[in-house]
Amino acid sequence: MNKLRATILSLLFILLQGVAIGYTNRQGVTYDRSAGDTLASSTGNTLTIKSSNGNVDFVTASKMVMPAVVHIKIQFDESSEYGASGSGVIISPDGFIATNNHVVENASAIDVTLPDKRTFSAKLIGRDPNTDLALLKIEANNLPIVKFGNSNNVQIGEWVLAVGFPLSLNTTVTAGIVSAKARSIGIINRPGGNATPTNAAYQGNMAVESFIQTDAAINSGNSGGALVNTSGELIGIN
């Protein structure tokens, strides 16, 4: 079992090198993507151009992903009240869940609520502050999952969907495009961010940042949720 956990965690870190972040256009420029825009997606050495003038279907991808995105609620210091919340993505039918490290860091108890309203206590299997990723486990079987995609194949201008539980609301889907890849902004382990005083000195500047930047709306509570392509494949963690 320990070998299985280590393997799953390693695969998660490798396949999710792109962690999604939201970006607000600070210059107030608006973009009309209603007609004439194109999307580029690649498979191997083949490049396919897809028109975005009404031919992109978000419904199928949304239906594929929503059942496997969960609401994570955190308790601190044995308190009976939830102190924080975020999102997570079921990646195996037996209950392994990917999320952000900063969602579960310093938690004394972690509860996971599925879209069907079932709630489970979650065990923290492992976390990596330097990539802001964590792996949880709940005791359940035959769960829906989000299939892994390949973030290396993501193209700038490609449509993506962000799925999560923003502001502790029900499952929410927003759409946008990939604005940039391999973005590094120095947010992981930044003083005053998700690093604690006890581990900040140890971590130093070891953080690994290679963000997928998207203009899909991502609000508080979306952290740990799924960023997927229009095929419903997981390409990043919000």
PAGUDREN-571012 format. One line per 5 residues: number of its first residue (from 1); their letters; for each residue x, z, y of N, C-alpha, C. Coordinates in Angstrom, 1 decimal, padded with zeros to 4 digits. Each point is the difference from the previous one (the first is absolute). Example, Ala and Ser with C-alpha at 12.3 -4.5 7.8 and 13.67 -1.06 7.14 Angstrom:
<pts>
1	as	013.2,007.8,-005.7,-000.9,000.0,001.2,000.9,000.0,001.2 ~ -000.4,-000.7,001.1,000.9,000.0,001.1,-000.8,000.8,001.1
</pts>
This chain:
<pts>
1	mnklr	000.8,000.0,-001.2,-000.8,000.0,001.2,000.9,000.0,001.3 ~ 001.1,000.8,-000.1,000.9,000.0,001.2,000.6,-001.3,000.3 ~ 000.3,-000.7,-001.1,000.6,-001.4,000.1,-001.0,-000.9,000.6 ~ -001.3,000.1,-000.5,-001.1,-000.9,000.6,-000.2,000.3,001.4 ~ 000.0,001.2,000.5,-000.2,000.4,001.4,001.2,-000.6,000.8
6	atils	001.2,000.1,-000.5,001.1,-000.5,000.7,000.0,-001.5,000.2 ~ -000.5,-000.6,-001.1,000.0,-001.5,000.0,-001.1,-000.5,001.0 ~ -001.2,000.7,000.0,-001.0,-000.4,000.9,000.4,000.2,001.5 ~ 000.7,001.1,000.2,000.4,000.3,001.4,001.1,-001.0,000.4 ~ 000.9,-000.3,-000.9,001.0,-001.0,000.4,-000.6,-001.4,000.3
11	llfil	-001.0,-000.4,-000.8,-000.7,-001.3,000.2,-000.7,000.0,001.3 ~ -000.6,001.2,000.3,-000.7,000.1,001.3,000.9,-000.2,001.2 ~ 001.2,000.6,000.0,000.9,-000.1,001.1,000.6,-001.4,000.1 ~ 000.2,-000.7,-001.2,000.5,-001.3,000.1,-001.0,-001.0,000.5 ~ -001.2,000.1,-000.6,-001.0,-001.1,000.3,-000.6,000.2,001.4
16	lqgva	000.0,001.2,000.5,-000.6,000.3,001.3,001.0,000.2,001.1 ~ 001.0,-000.9,000.1,001.0,000.1,001.0,-000.6,-000.2,001.4 ~ -001.0,-000.7,000.1,-000.7,-000.2,001.3,-001.1,001.0,000.1 ~ 000.1,000.9,000.9,-001.0,001.1,000.3,-000.7,-000.5,001.3 ~ -001.3,000.0,-000.1,-000.8,-000.6,001.1,-000.1,000.9,001.2
21	igytn	000.2,-000.5,001.2,-000.3,000.7,001.2,-000.8,-000.8,001.0 ~ -000.9,000.7,000.7,-000.8,-000.7,001.0,000.7,-000.2,001.3 ~ -000.3,-001.0,000.7,000.7,-000.4,001.3,-001.1,-000.4,001.0 ~ 000.1,000.6,001.2,-000.9,-000.4,001.1,000.8,-000.9,000.9 ~ -000.7,-001.1,000.4,000.6,-000.9,000.9,000.0,000.6,001.4
26	rqgvt	001.2,000.4,000.5,000.1,000.7,001.2,-000.1,-000.8,001.3 ~ 000.0,-001.3,-000.2,000.0,-000.9,001.2,-001.5,-000.5,000.3 ~ -000.9,000.5,-000.8,-001.4,-000.3,000.2,-000.4,-001.5,-000.3 ~ 000.9,-000.7,-000.8,-000.3,-001.3,-000.3,-000.9,000.0,-001.2 ~ -001.1,-000.9,000.0,-000.9,-000.1,-001.1,000.3,-001.4,-000.7
31	ydrsa	-000.2,000.0,-001.3,000.2,-001.2,-000.7,-001.3,-000.5,-000.7 ~ -000.3,-001.2,000.2,-001.2,-000.6,-000.6,000.4,-000.6,-001.4 ~ -000.4,000.6,-001.1,000.3,-000.5,-001.3,-001.2,-000.7,-000.6 ~ -001.0,-000.4,000.8,-001.2,-000.5,-000.5,000.1,-001.4,-000.5 ~ 001.0,-000.8,000.5,000.1,-001.3,-000.4,001.5,-000.5,000.2
36	gdtla	000.4,-000.9,-000.9,001.3,-000.6,000.3,001.2,000.7,-000.5 ~ -000.1,001.3,-000.3,001.1,000.8,-000.5,000.3,-000.4,-001.5 ~ 001.2,000.3,-000.4,000.4,-000.3,-001.4,000.7,001.2,-000.5 ~ -000.1,000.2,-001.4,000.6,001.1,-000.7,001.0,-000.6,-001.0 ~ 001.1,000.5,-000.1,001.0,-000.5,-001.0,000.2,001.0,-001.1
41	sstgn	-000.2,-000.4,-001.2,000.3,000.9,-001.2,000.9,-000.8,-000.9 ~ 000.9,000.7,-000.7,001.0,-000.7,-000.8,-000.1,000.5,-001.4 ~ 000.3,-000.8,-001.0,000.2,000.3,-001.4,001.2,-000.7,-000.5 ~ 001.1,000.8,-000.2,001.2,-000.7,-000.4,000.5,-000.8,001.2 ~ 000.2,-001.3,-000.3,000.5,-000.9,001.1,-001.1,-000.9,000.6
46	tltik	-001.2,000.3,-000.4,-001.2,-000.8,000.4,-000.6,000.7,001.2 ~ -000.2,-000.7,001.1,-000.7,000.5,001.2,-001.3,-000.6,000.1 ~ -001.1,000.9,000.1,-001.3,-000.5,000.2,-000.6,000.4,001.4 ~ -000.5,-000.9,000.7,-000.6,000.3,001.3,-001.5,000.2,-000.1 ~ -000.6,001.1,000.4,-001.4,000.3,-000.1,-000.6,000.0,001.4
51	ssngn	-001.1,-000.6,000.2,-000.6,000.1,001.3,-000.8,001.3,000.1 ~ -000.1,000.6,001.2,-000.7,001.2,000.2,-001.3,-000.2,000.7 ~ -000.5,-001.3,000.2,-001.2,-000.2,000.7,-001.2,000.1,-000.9 ~ -000.2,001.3,-000.5,-001.2,000.2,-000.7,000.1,-000.1,-001.5 ~ 001.2,-000.4,-000.5,000.2,-000.2,-001.4,000.6,001.2,-000.8
56	vdfvt	000.3,001.1,000.8,000.6,001.2,-000.7,-001.1,000.9,-000.3 ~ 000.0,000.5,-001.3,-001.0,000.9,-000.5,000.6,001.4,-000.1 ~ -000.5,000.9,000.8,000.5,001.4,-000.1,-000.9,000.8,-000.9 ~ -001.2,-000.5,-000.4,-001.0,000.8,-000.7,000.5,000.3,-001.4 ~ 000.6,-001.0,-000.7,000.4,000.2,-001.4,001.2,001.0,-000.1
61	askmv	000.9,-000.2,000.9,001.2,000.9,000.1,-000.5,001.5,000.3 ~ -000.9,000.1,000.9,-000.5,001.3,000.3,-000.7,000.7,-001.1 ~ -000.8,-000.7,-000.8,-000.7,000.5,-001.1,001.0,000.4,-001.1 ~ 001.1,-000.8,-000.2,001.0,000.3,-001.0,000.7,001.3,000.3 ~ 000.3,000.3,001.3,000.9,001.1,000.4,-000.7,001.3,000.3
66	mpavv	-001.2,-000.1,000.6,-000.7,001.3,000.5,-000.2,001.0,-001.1 ~ -000.3,-000.3,-001.2,-000.3,001.0,-001.0,001.3,000.8,-000.4 ~ 001.2,-000.6,000.3,001.2,000.6,-000.4,000.8,000.7,001.2 ~ -000.6,000.1,001.2,000.6,000.7,001.1,-000.8,001.3,000.1 ~ 000.8,001.1,000.1,-000.5,001.4,000.0,000.2,000.8,001.2
71	hikiq	-000.8,001.0,000.2,000.2,000.9,001.2,000.8,001.2,-000.5 ~ 001.1,000.3,000.7,000.8,001.2,-000.3,-000.2,001.0,001.0 ~ -000.2,001.3,-000.4,-000.2,001.1,000.9,001.0,001.1,-000.4 ~ 000.6,000.6,001.1,001.1,000.8,-000.2,-000.3,001.4,000.5 ~ 000.5,001.0,-000.8,-000.1,001.4,000.5,001.5,000.5,000.2
76	fdess	000.1,000.9,001.0,001.3,000.6,000.3,000.0,001.5,-000.1 ~ 001.0,000.6,-000.5,000.2,001.5,000.0,-001.2,000.7,-000.6 ~ -000.4,-000.5,-001.2,-001.1,000.7,-000.7,-001.3,000.1,000.8 ~ -000.1,-000.8,001.1,-001.3,000.0,000.7,-001.1,-000.6,-000.7 ~ -001.2,000.5,000.2,-001.2,-000.6,-000.7,-000.5,-001.2,000.8
81	eygas	000.5,-000.3,001.2,-000.4,-001.1,000.8,001.0,-001.1,-000.2 ~ -000.5,-001.3,000.1,000.9,-001.1,000.0,000.7,-000.2,001.3 ~ 001.3,-000.1,-000.1,000.7,-000.1,001.3,000.4,-001.4,000.4 ~ -000.1,-001.0,-001.0,000.3,-001.4,000.3,-000.6,-000.9,-001.0 ~ -000.1,-001.2,000.3,-000.5,-001.0,-001.0,000.6,-001.3,000.2
86	gsgvi	-000.1,-000.8,-001.1,000.6,-001.4,000.0,-000.6,-000.8,-001.1 ~ 000.6,-001.0,-000.4,-000.5,-000.9,-001.0,001.1,-000.2,-001.1 ~ -000.5,-000.6,-001.1,000.9,-000.2,-001.1,-000.5,-001.2,-000.8 ~ 000.9,-000.6,-000.9,-000.4,-001.2,-000.7,000.3,000.3,-001.5 ~ -001.1,-000.2,-000.8,000.2,000.2,-001.5,000.7,-001.2,-000.5
91	ispdg	001.2,000.3,-000.7,000.8,-001.1,-000.5,000.1,000.0,-001.6 ~ -000.7,000.9,-000.6,-000.1,000.0,-001.5,-001.3,000.6,-000.4 ~ -000.6,-000.5,-001.1,-001.3,000.4,-000.5,000.0,001.5,-000.4 ~ 001.2,000.6,-000.2,000.0,001.4,-000.4,000.3,000.9,001.1 ~ -000.1,-000.4,001.3,-000.1,000.9,001.1,001.3,000.1,000.9
96	fiatn	000.9,-000.9,-000.1,001.2,000.1,000.9,-000.5,-000.7,001.3 ~ 000.4,000.7,001.1,-000.5,-000.4,001.4,001.2,-000.1,000.9 ~ 000.1,-001.1,000.7,001.1,-000.1,001.0,-000.6,000.4,001.4 ~ 000.9,000.6,000.8,-000.4,000.4,001.3,001.3,000.1,000.9 ~ -000.2,000.5,001.2,001.2,000.3,000.8,000.5,001.4,-000.2
101	nhvve	001.3,000.1,000.1,000.6,001.4,000.0,-000.6,000.9,001.1 ~ -000.1,-000.6,001.2,-000.5,000.9,001.1,-001.4,000.4,-000.1 ~ -000.8,-000.6,-000.9,-001.3,000.4,-000.3,-000.1,001.3,-000.8 ~ 001.0,000.2,-000.9,-000.1,001.1,-001.0,001.2,001.0,000.3 ~ 000.9,-000.3,000.9,001.1,000.9,000.2,-000.5,001.4,000.4
106	nasai	000.6,001.0,-000.6,-000.3,001.4,000.3,-001.4,000.5,-000.4 ~ -000.6,-000.8,-000.9,-001.4,000.4,-000.4,000.1,001.1,-001.1 ~ -000.9,000.9,000.1,-000.1,001.1,-001.0,-001.0,-000.4,-001.1 ~ -000.9,-000.9,000.4,-001.0,-000.5,-001.0,-000.5,-001.4,000.5 ~ -000.2,-000.9,-001.0,-000.4,-001.4,000.3,-001.2,-000.3,-000.8
111	dvtlp	-001.1,-000.5,000.7,-001.2,-000.4,-000.6,-000.2,-001.5,000.3 ~ -000.5,-000.7,-001.1,-000.2,-001.4,000.1,-001.5,-000.3,-000.3 ~ -000.6,-000.7,001.0,-001.4,-000.4,-000.2,-000.1,-001.5,-000.2 ~ -000.6,-000.4,-001.1,-000.1,-001.4,-000.3,-001.2,-000.6,000.7 ~ -000.1,-001.3,000.1,-001.2,-000.6,000.7,-001.3,000.3,-000.6
116	dkrtf	000.0,000.4,-001.3,-001.3,000.4,-000.7,-000.3,001.5,000.2 ~ 000.8,000.6,000.9,-000.2,001.4,000.5,000.5,001.1,-001.0 ~ 000.6,-000.4,-001.1,000.6,001.0,-000.9,001.3,000.5,000.7 ~ 000.3,001.3,-000.1,001.1,000.6,000.6,000.9,000.6,-001.1 ~ 001.3,-000.2,000.1,001.0,000.5,-000.9,001.1,000.8,000.7
121	sakli	000.6,001.0,-000.6,001.2,000.6,000.5,001.1,-000.9,-000.5 ~ 001.0,-000.3,001.0,001.1,-000.9,-000.3,001.3,000.7,-000.1 ~ 000.9,-000.5,-000.9,001.3,000.6,-000.1,001.0,-001.0,000.6 ~ 000.9,000.6,000.8,001.0,-000.8,000.6,001.1,-000.3,-001.0 ~ 000.2,-001.3,-000.4,001.0,-000.4,-001.0,001.3,-000.2,000.7
126	grdpn	000.0,-000.6,001.1,001.3,-000.2,000.7,-000.2,-000.5,001.4 ~ 000.9,000.2,000.8,-000.1,-000.6,001.4,001.4,-000.3,000.5 ~ 000.1,-000.9,000.9,001.3,-000.5,000.6,-000.2,-000.1,001.5 ~ 000.5,001.0,000.8,-000.2,000.0,001.4,000.7,-001.2,000.7 ~ 001.1,-000.5,-000.7,000.7,-001.1,000.6,-000.7,-001.4,000.0
131	tdlal	-001.0,-000.1,-000.9,-000.8,-001.2,000.0,-001.5,000.4,000.4 ~ -000.2,001.2,000.2,-001.4,000.5,000.3,-001.0,-000.3,-001.0 ~ 000.4,000.1,-001.3,-000.9,-000.3,-001.1,-000.1,001.2,-000.9 ~ -001.2,000.2,-000.6,-000.2,001.1,-001.0,-000.9,-000.5,-001.1 ~ 000.1,000.7,-001.1,-000.8,-000.3,-001.2,-000.7,001.2,-000.5
136	lkiea	-001.3,-000.1,-000.1,-000.9,001.0,-000.5,-000.6,-000.3,-001.3 ~ -000.5,001.0,-000.7,-000.7,-000.2,-001.3,-001.2,000.8,-000.1 ~ -001.1,-000.6,-000.4,-001.3,000.7,-000.3,-000.3,-000.2,-001.5 ~ -000.7,001.0,-000.5,-000.4,-000.1,-001.4,-001.3,-000.7,-000.2 ~ 000.1,-001.3,-000.2,-001.1,-000.9,-000.1,000.4,-001.3,-000.8
141	nnlpi	-000.9,-000.7,-000.5,000.3,-001.2,-000.8,-001.0,-001.1,000.4 ~ 000.4,-001.2,-000.4,-000.8,-001.2,000.3,-000.3,-000.2,001.5 ~ 000.9,000.3,000.8,-000.2,-000.1,001.4,000.3,-001.5,000.5 ~ -000.7,-000.4,001.0,000.4,-001.3,000.6,001.3,000.0,000.7 ~ 000.7,-001.1,000.0,001.4,000.0,000.7,000.1,-001.1,000.9
146	vkfgn	001.0,000.0,000.9,000.4,-001.1,000.8,001.2,-000.6,-000.6 ~ 000.0,-001.3,-000.3,001.1,-000.7,-000.6,001.1,-000.1,001.0 ~ 001.3,000.1,-000.5,001.1,-000.2,000.8,000.2,-001.5,000.4 ~ 000.3,-000.2,001.3,000.4,-001.4,000.4,001.5,000.1,000.2 ~ 000.6,-001.0,000.7,001.4,000.0,000.3,000.2,-000.2,001.5
151	snnvq	000.4,001.1,000.7,000.2,000.0,001.4,001.0,-001.0,000.5 ~ 000.9,-000.4,-000.9,001.0,-001.0,000.4,-000.6,-001.4,000.2 ~ -001.2,-000.2,-000.5,-000.7,-001.3,000.1,-000.9,-000.1,001.2 ~ -000.2,001.2,000.7,-000.8,000.0,001.2,000.5,-000.8,001.1 ~ -000.8,-000.8,000.7,000.4,-000.9,001.0,-000.6,000.5,001.4
156	igewv	000.8,-000.1,001.1,-000.5,000.3,001.3,-001.1,-001.0,000.3 ~ -001.1,000.6,000.5,-001.2,-000.8,000.3,-001.1,000.1,-001.2 ~ 000.4,000.6,-001.1,-000.9,000.1,-001.1,-001.1,001.0,000.2 ~ -001.2,-000.2,-000.4,-001.1,001.0,000.1,000.3,001.1,-001.0 ~ -000.3,001.3,000.5,000.1,001.2,-000.8,-001.1,000.9,000.3
161	lavgf	-000.3,000.9,-001.0,-001.1,001.0,000.2,000.6,001.4,-000.1 ~ -000.4,000.9,000.8,000.4,001.4,000.0,-001.3,000.8,-000.5 ~ 000.2,000.7,-001.1,-001.1,000.8,-000.6,000.3,001.4,000.0 ~ -000.8,000.9,000.5,000.2,001.4,000.0,-001.1,000.8,000.4 ~ 000.2,001.3,000.4,-001.0,000.9,000.4,000.4,000.5,001.4
166	plsln	-000.1,-000.8,001.0,000.4,000.4,001.4,-001.0,001.0,000.5 ~ 000.5,001.0,000.7,-000.8,001.0,000.7,-001.0,000.7,-001.0 ~ 000.5,000.1,-001.3,-000.8,000.6,-001.0,-001.4,-000.6,-000.2 ~ -000.1,-001.3,000.4,-001.2,-000.7,-000.3,000.0,-000.6,-001.4 ~ -001.1,-000.7,-000.4,000.0,-000.6,-001.3,001.0,-001.2,-000.1
171	ttvta	000.2,-000.6,-001.1,000.9,-001.1,-000.2,-000.2,-001.0,001.1 ~ 001.1,-000.4,000.7,-000.1,-000.9,001.1,001.1,-001.1,-000.2 ~ -000.5,-001.3,000.2,000.9,-001.1,-000.1,000.1,-000.7,001.4 ~ 001.3,-000.2,000.4,000.2,-000.8,001.2,000.9,-001.2,-000.4 ~ 000.0,-001.0,000.8,000.7,-001.2,-000.3,000.9,-000.4,001.2
176	givsa	001.2,-000.6,-000.3,000.9,-000.5,001.0,001.0,-001.0,-000.6 ~ 001.0,-000.3,000.8,001.1,-000.8,-000.6,001.3,000.7,000.0 ~ 000.9,-000.5,-000.8,001.4,000.6,000.0,000.6,-000.5,001.3 ~ 000.4,000.9,000.8,000.6,-000.3,001.3,001.5,-000.1,-000.1 ~ 000.6,000.8,-000.9,001.5,000.0,-000.2,000.3,000.6,-001.3
181	karsi	001.2,-000.3,-000.5,000.5,000.6,-001.3,001.3,000.7,000.3 ~ 000.4,000.9,-000.9,001.3,000.8,000.0,000.1,000.7,001.4 ~ -001.0,000.5,000.5,000.0,000.7,001.3,000.6,001.4,-000.2 ~ 000.9,000.4,000.9,000.5,001.3,000.0,-000.1,000.6,001.4 ~ -000.7,001.2,000.1,-000.3,000.6,001.3,000.4,001.4,000.1
186	giinr	000.7,000.5,-001.1,000.5,001.4,000.1,-001.0,001.1,-000.1 ~ -001.1,-000.3,-000.6,-001.1,001.0,-000.1,000.1,001.0,-001.1 ~ 000.7,-000.4,-001.1,000.1,000.9,-001.2,001.1,001.0,000.3 ~ -000.4,001.3,-000.2,001.0,001.1,000.2,000.3,000.2,001.5 ~ -000.8,-000.6,000.8,000.3,000.3,001.5,-000.3,001.4,000.3
191	pggna	000.8,000.7,000.8,-000.3,001.4,000.4,-001.4,000.0,000.6 ~ -000.8,001.0,-000.5,-001.4,000.1,000.5,-001.0,-000.8,-000.8 ~ 000.6,-000.8,-000.9,-000.9,-000.8,-000.9,-000.3,000.7,-001.3 ~ 000.3,-000.7,-001.1,-000.4,000.6,-001.3,001.1,000.8,-000.6 ~ 001.2,000.0,000.6,001.1,000.8,-000.6,-000.1,001.4,000.4
196	tptna	000.3,000.9,-000.9,000.0,001.5,000.3,001.4,000.4,000.4 ~ 000.1,001.1,000.8,001.3,000.5,000.4,001.0,000.2,-001.1 ~ -000.5,000.4,-001.2,000.8,000.4,-001.1,000.6,-001.2,-000.7 ~ -000.6,-001.2,000.1,000.6,-001.1,-000.7,000.5,-001.1,001.0 ~ -000.3,000.1,001.2,000.4,-001.0,001.0,001.5,-000.3,000.0
201	ayqgn	000.8,001.1,000.0,001.4,-000.1,000.0,000.6,-000.7,-001.2 ~ -000.6,000.4,-001.2,000.4,-000.6,-001.2,-000.3,-001.5,-000.1 ~ -001.2,-000.4,000.5,-000.3,-001.4,-000.1,000.8,-000.8,001.0 ~ 000.4,000.5,001.1,000.7,-000.7,001.0,-000.6,-001.3,000.3 ~ 000.7,-001.1,000.0,-000.5,-001.3,000.3,-000.1,-000.9,-001.2
206	maves	-000.4,000.7,-001.2,-000.1,-000.7,-001.2,-001.4,-000.7,-000.2 ~ -000.9,000.1,001.0,-001.3,-000.6,-000.2,000.1,-001.6,-000.2 ~ -000.8,-000.5,-000.9,-000.1,-001.4,-000.3,-001.3,-000.5,000.7 ~ 000.2,-000.9,001.0,-001.1,-000.5,000.7,000.0,-001.6,-000.2 ~ -001.0,-000.5,-000.5,-000.2,-001.5,-000.1,-001.5,-000.2,000.1
211	fiqtd	-000.6,000.2,001.1,-001.4,000.0,000.2,-000.6,-001.4,000.1 ~ -001.2,-000.1,-000.6,-000.8,-001.2,000.3,-000.9,000.3,001.2 ~ 000.2,-000.7,001.1,-000.8,000.3,001.2,-001.3,-000.9,000.0 ~ -001.1,000.7,000.2,-001.3,-000.7,000.0,-000.8,000.4,001.2 ~ -000.9,-000.9,000.4,-000.9,000.4,001.1,-001.4,000.4,-000.6
216	aains	-000.1,000.2,-001.3,-001.2,000.6,-000.5,-000.1,001.4,000.5 ~ -001.2,000.4,000.4,-000.2,001.4,000.5,000.3,001.1,-001.0 ~ 000.9,000.9,000.4,000.4,001.1,-000.9,-000.1,001.2,000.8 ~ -000.9,001.0,-000.4,-000.2,001.2,000.8,000.5,001.2,-000.8 ~ -000.1,001.2,000.6,000.3,001.2,-000.6,-000.8,000.2,-001.3
221	gnsgg	000.6,000.3,-001.1,-000.7,000.1,-001.3,000.2,-001.2,-000.9 ~ 000.5,-001.2,000.7,000.3,-001.1,-000.8,001.3,000.1,-000.8 ~ 000.9,000.9,000.5,001.3,000.2,-000.6,-000.2,000.2,-001.5 ~ 000.8,-000.8,-000.8,000.0,000.1,-001.4,-001.0,-001.0,-000.7 ~ -000.8,-000.7,000.8,-000.9,-001.0,-000.5,000.7,-001.3,-000.3
226	alvnt	-000.8,-000.9,-000.4,000.5,-001.3,-000.6,000.1,-001.1,001.1 ~ 001.1,-000.7,000.0,000.1,-001.3,000.7,000.0,-001.0,-001.1 ~ -001.0,-000.9,000.1,-000.1,-001.0,-001.1,-000.1,-001.4,000.6 ~ 000.4,-001.0,-000.8,-000.2,-001.4,000.4,-001.4,-000.5,-000.4 ~ -000.4,-001.2,000.3,-001.3,-000.5,-000.2,-000.4,-000.2,-001.5
231	sgeli	001.0,000.2,-000.9,-000.2,000.0,-001.4,-000.3,001.5,-000.5 ~ 000.0,000.9,000.9,-000.2,001.4,-000.4,001.2,000.7,-000.6 ~ 001.2,-000.5,000.2,001.3,000.5,-000.5,000.7,000.9,001.0 ~ 000.5,001.1,-000.6,000.6,001.0,000.9,001.4,-000.4,000.4 ~ 000.2,-000.1,001.4,001.3,-000.4,000.5,000.6,001.0,000.9
236	gin	-000.7,001.1,000.3,000.5,001.1,000.8,-000.9,001.2,000.0 ~ 000.6,001.1,000.5,-000.8,001.3,000.2,-000.1,000.2,001.5 ~ -001.2,000.2,000.5,-000.2,000.2,001.4,000.7,001.2,000.6
</pts>
